[in-house]
Amino acid sequence: MSLDSTPDERRAYILAALQTKGRLSTTEVSEHFSVSEDTARRDFREMAAEGLIKRVHGAALPISPGTLPFQGRYKVSAEQKVRLARRAAQIVLRDQVVIVDGGTSNLELVRQLPKDLRATIVTNSPQIATVTNEHAHLEIILLGGVFDKRSQMTLGARVLEQLHSMSADLCFIGVHGIHEDLGLTTSGYDEVAIKSAMISAAAEVVAIVTSDKIGTAAAYKIGPLSLIDILVTEENAKSRALLEQNNIRTLLE
């Protein structure tokens, strides 16, 4: 490449490379365009500030679609979420106590539960609680706390206190990014403690993950991939690469 590459050319390359490789270092950008690593770092810094990429030490990762507000996320991969939620609903058994974290995939999960299912749903999502009106035999425990408008979930100390008193059969955890190196991530700082408590309160942890979240990262780390017992996702090159190196049971669509 010539020495007079423009920022727009470098940005286009960075975004395209992240789609195919999943990770890009400043060294790779520097060598590709014959520019300094300081220039590559500046490109990464500016793109991260605009929400185009996720910066990690010396590299960039694809940004998670989960960083969008709730209403915007609901429209992303909507058809895939329905298919995955229908598959995940088969995991829930009669008379189980099931923690369902907030999020658009988990909202669809509850919609897909059999109308005659008898179970207890524990959730911090008012939306999830309200879509169960047609499920006559579901008992709903809505965790009370401070309502966060961005995530549409209740958060805070009161929610943690309630979760610490529970021992559930299943937890459907919501994640915004799932990455081989960074593990499970979310875009809300206050969500980390809640999600960790949900995971600790359940015998088995399930995550419904659309393919656009695999290989991406959000700002705050929940923990390693090993926290998940079952991953419900689509079978493709990205999911196969992730699962080959991690001992996670899968339900593939």
N, C-alpha and C positions, 0 to 999 in steps of 0.2 A: 504493500500500500504506500501511497505517497505521504509525504510529511505534512501535507496541507489538508488533511481530512477535517471535515466540519463536525461540530458537536451533534448535529442532526444525523449525520452518517454513522457516527459512533453509537448514538442512541438506538438507531434502527438495528444495527448489528447486535448490540447487547440484548435487546428484546428478542430478536430472532434466535440468537444463540441460547438464551435461557429457555425458550420453548423446546428446543431440541436436546439440550444438554442438561438442563436443570440446575446448573451452577456455573458461574463464570468468574474467573479471578482477574484482578487488576493486571497481573502479569500477562495473561492471555490477550487482553485488550491492548496493552502496551506493545506487545510483539506484533499483533495483527496490523496495527495502524502505524507502527514506528513512532509512537509518542511516549512521553515519560509516564511512569507509574503515578506521579502526582496528577497528571492530566486524567488518567483513568480513574483515580480516586475521586477527583472533582466531579467527573461524569456520574459516578455511582452516588456521590453525596447529593447532587442536584436531582437525580432521578428518584432517589429515595425520598427526598423532601416533597416531591410531587406525587408520591404514592405509586410510582411505576415499578419499583423493585423493592426487595428487602435486602438491606445491607447487613453482612456479617463480616467478621475480621478478614480483610484481604479479598473479599469476594462478594458476589451478588447472587440472590436467589429470586425465583419468581414470586411475585406478591400474591398472597392468598385472596381469592374472591370473597372470603369471609370478612374482609375489612370493610365491605360495604355496609350501610345501614340495613336494618332488618327488612324493610320493604323492598329495597333494591336486591338483597340476597335471594328473596323468595322467587324472583323471576329468573335467576341464574340456574341453568341446568334443571329446569322445572320438570321436564319429562323424565329425566334420569332419576330425579329424586322420588318420583312416584314409583318407578320400577324397583328401586332399591328399598324403599319403604315397604312395599308389598312383600318383598323377600324377607326383610327384617322382621315384619310382623309375625312371621311363622315361628320365631324364637320364643315369643311370649306364650306361657302356658297358663292354664286355669289356676286361679287362686294364688298366683304369684304376687309379690310386692315388687313393683318396678319403678325405679327412679328414672324420670325422663327429663333430661336437661333441656333448656330452651334452645331454639334454633329452627330453621326452616325444614331441614330434613326430618327432625324429630316431630315437628308439627304434622308433617305428612305421615310419619309412622303411626301416630295415634289415629289419624283418619282411616288408616288401612286396617286397624285391628277389627276382628270379627265383631259384629254387632251384638252377638250373644255371649261374648267373652266375659267371664267373671274374674276380676283381678283388681288390685289396688294400684293406682297410678299416683306417684309422688312427683310433683313438678314445681319449678319456680317460674313457669310460664303461664300467665293468664290466658294467652291464646290457646295453649294446649288444653287447659282446663275447660275452656268454653266449647271446643270442637267435639267434646264427648257427650253432647246432649242426646245423641241418638244411641249411645251405648248405655242401655238401661242398667247393666250389671257391673259397670265400672265404678268403683269408689275412688273419688279424687281427693287427694290431700294437696292443697295449694300452699306452698311454703311462703310465709309472710316475711316481708322485709322491705327495703327501700327499692322502689320501682325505678329501673334504669331505662330511660326512653330510647337510648341508642340500641341496646340489645333486646329490649322488650322483655326483660327478666327481672325478678326480685333478687337483690344482692344484699350483702352485709352480714353483721354479726348474728342477727336473729336467724337468718337462713342457716348459717353454720351451726348454730346451737341446735336447731331442729335436726339437721343431718347427722350430727354426732350421736343422736339418740336412736338412730335407725339401723336396722340390719336387713337389707333388701336382698331379693334374689337376683335381680338384674339392674344394671344401670346403662342407659343409652346416653352416652356422653357426646356433647357437641364439640367439634374441633374446627378451627378455621384453616389450619395447615397441618400436613403430616409429611415429615421429611426424615430421610434415613439418618442424617446427622443431628438435626435439632429436635427430632421427636415430634410430640404433639404441641401445637401452639394455638394461641387465641389472641384476639385483637384487643381485649379489654383487661386491664390490670386487675381490677377487682373480681373478674371472673375466675382467675386462677385458683384462688382459695376455695371458691364454691365448687368448681369442677373437681379439685383434689379431694374435697370432702365427700362428694358424690361417689367417686371411685372407691374411696376407702369404706363407704357404707354398703357396698354391694358385693355379693359373692362372685359375680361375673360381670365383666364390662364389655359393652358392644359399642362400636362406632360405625355410623353410616357415613361414608365418605364418597362424594362424587369425584370423578376422575380429575376434575380441574383443581382439586385441592392437593392431590398427590404430588410430592416434590416441591410444594410451596411452603412458605413460612409466614407467620404473623409475628407481632411484636413481643408477645409474652409466652414463656415456655411453661406448659403444664407438667411435662415429664417425658420419660422415654417411651418408645413404642411398646415396650413390654408391659405397660399398664393396660393395654387392650388385650382381651381374650379372643374376641371375634371382630373381624373387620368385614363390613358389608360394602362391596364396591363392584365396579364393572371390571371384567377381565380384559386387560389390554397390556401393552408393553410396559407402561408405567407401573401398573399394579403388580405385574409379575416380577419386575425388577425389585420392587420394594419388598415383596413377600419372600423372595428367594433368600434374603439375608436376615429374615426375622421370623421367629417362631410364633406366628399368629395364625389362629384358625380363621378361615375365610368362608363367607357365603358370597359366591360370585354371580353376578347377573349377566 
